[in-house]
Amino acid sequence: MFRKTDPETIAPYLKDASNFSEGRAKEVVIPETQEELVGFLKENEQPVSLAGAGTGLTASRIPLEGVVVSLERFNFLGPVIDGTIRVGPAVTLKDLQNHLQNSGWFYPPNPTEWLASIGGTLATNASGARSYKYGATRQFVLEATIVLSDGRTASVRRGETIEQPLQLDDGSTIKFPSVNFKSPECKNAAGYFVQPGMDWLDIFIGSDGTLCVFTECTLKLVKAPAEFLSGILFLEQEEDCWDLLEKIRGSREPKISPCSLEYFDSRSLQRLKQKFGNVPEKAQAALFFEQDVADQSEYDSCLEAWYEFLEQEKVLLDDSWFAQGPKDIEKFYDFRHELPLMINEENSRLKRVKMGTDMAVDDKHFRKMMDFYRDTLTASGLDFVMFGHIGDNHLHINLLPDAKQMSLARETYTTLVDQIFDWGGTISAEHGVGKLKKEYYHKMIGDQALAELQEIKYSLDPQGRFGAGNLF
């Protein structure tokens, strides 16, 4: 086991993609085996923060005190067996996808940051663009080996429900507390997942580093598609794009079955035109779609079905882009990912603070949400961009205030949050809560639910050592 105590060697573990700057720790502990980890936790009495790859946006991995435990040596990557694979938490999404190339198998969750660790994606129930069809990480975890804060261990499997006590390897058990809280029905990554009769595994997935350490997990794979059919559709009005989305979601044509639906508003396109000169001048909105095609022989008929469907819609069809090969697909991915990079560069250059949302609602509130977002943001007078996973009713709004508009930006953010909560939505659909969105998370669930979730926390971590400052 490696232990780092020098401030210079600790410093890299005090940062992540959130730019949260208040991290501090006495030590970083890097076990090489589960036995070393267990031994350390049995003796430890300090708060423990669990370090993922540092790609998170909510400061979950950044310690406020105590020690950091890094699982960076747990990078085991096993063979594919019957459509499953056993991996260590330090394996990155990129490592996994490279490992699966030419295997005939595919791991669907695809968060934007491919250097995210598998352990981190379990901790946040990460999703990505393909969640429209495939769902989030939770749906692809079959089993996990976990270590609790006192060093006890368990192998938690699908089908083991909270109606029975959790069986730990030392023979002890933990009973799930009686709670009334239920998680939102929409796409959600805010706090603990709680539903009646759920599997024990599901309370640990998405727990933001507050309940356990994952040391290994078994992931479910799906058959790799023969190809992806994709395109970027341009429209003259934002409302036309919203109408198109609803028609795609309501289509009964089996050959129109996208796995990704991503939105770009007019302000997003204004920025993207700086790099992609062939974005049509009259386009005020764009919809990126991607569809997995199981058999190569079906590709042409699926593409034809899309063309026939789109000819009836208000799409700038002649100006839209359809992938003709791997280079086009790569270009479309660049288009999808370029906007956040541009915004970050712009903020850095202008010394401007970005305030970003990660909220979502259910399908029945989609149109109300879109109208409300646009009307509220336009009326605020703030600069903003709106883009993201529109198929899941999950958009990222980046408020871009200048130094004199910070108070207005906070008021506007709160106005958006309050309305989403009124519709039964979530503060976080994919990035988690961590240390940065606790205030809104508490507002979202209320005092009674918060007390119930804390009861779950302390049933599994009685001393409250894991993830200090996250969620609670």
HELIX and SHEET records of a PDB file:
HELIX    1   1 PRO A    7  ILE A   10  1                                   4    
HELIX    2   2 ALA A   11  LEU A   14  5                                   4    
HELIX    3   3 GLN A   34  GLU A   43  1                                  10    
HELIX    4   4 LEU A   93  LEU A  100  1                                   8    
HELIX    5   5 ILE A  118  THR A  124  1                                   7    
HELIX    6   6 SER A  131  TYR A  134  1                                   4    
HELIX    7   7 THR A  137  PHE A  140  5                                   4    
HELIX    8   8 TRP A  200  PHE A  204  1                                   5    
HELIX    9   9 GLU A  238  GLY A  250  1                                  13    
HELIX   10  10 SER A  266  LEU A  272  1                                   7    
HELIX   11  11 GLN A  296  GLU A  298  5                                   3    
HELIX   12  12 TYR A  299  LEU A  310  1                                  12    
HELIX   13  13 LEU A  317  ASP A  319  5                                   3    
HELIX   14  14 PRO A  326  LEU A  350  1                                  25    
HELIX   15  15 ASP A  363  HIS A  365  5                                   3    
HELIX   16  16 PHE A  366  SER A  380  1                                  15    
HELIX   17  17 ILE A  390  ASP A  392  5                                   3    
HELIX   18  18 ALA A  403  GLN A  405  5                                   3    
HELIX   19  19 MET A  406  ASP A  422  1                                  17    
HELIX   20  20 LYS A  438  LEU A  460  1                                  23    
SHEET    1   A 4 PHE A   2  LYS A   4  0                                        
SHEET    2   A 4 GLU A  27  ILE A  30 -1                                        
SHEET    3   A 4 VAL A  67  SER A  70  1                                        
SHEET    4   A 4 VAL A  48  ALA A  51  1                                        
SHEET    1   B 5 LEU A  77  ILE A  81  0                                        
SHEET    2   B 5 THR A  84  VAL A  87 -1                                        
SHEET    3   B 5 VAL A 213  LYS A 220 -1                                        
SHEET    4   B 5 VAL A 141  VAL A 147 -1                                        
SHEET    5   B 5 THR A 153  ARG A 157 -1                                        
SHEET    1   C 2 TRP A 105  PHE A 106  0                                        
SHEET    2   C 2 VAL A 222  LYS A 223 -1                                        
SHEET    1   D 2 LEU A 166  GLN A 167  0                                        
SHEET    2   D 2 THR A 173  ILE A 174 -1                                        
SHEET    1   E 7 TRP A 321  PHE A 322  0                                        
SHEET    2   E 7 GLU A 227  LEU A 235 -1                                        
SHEET    3   E 7 ALA A 285  VAL A 293 -1                                        
SHEET    4   E 7 SER A 260  PHE A 264 -1                                        
SHEET    5   E 7 PHE A 384  HIS A 389 -1                                        
SHEET    6   E 7 HIS A 394  LEU A 399 -1                                        
SHEET    7   E 7 MET A 355  GLY A 356 -1                                        
END                                                                             
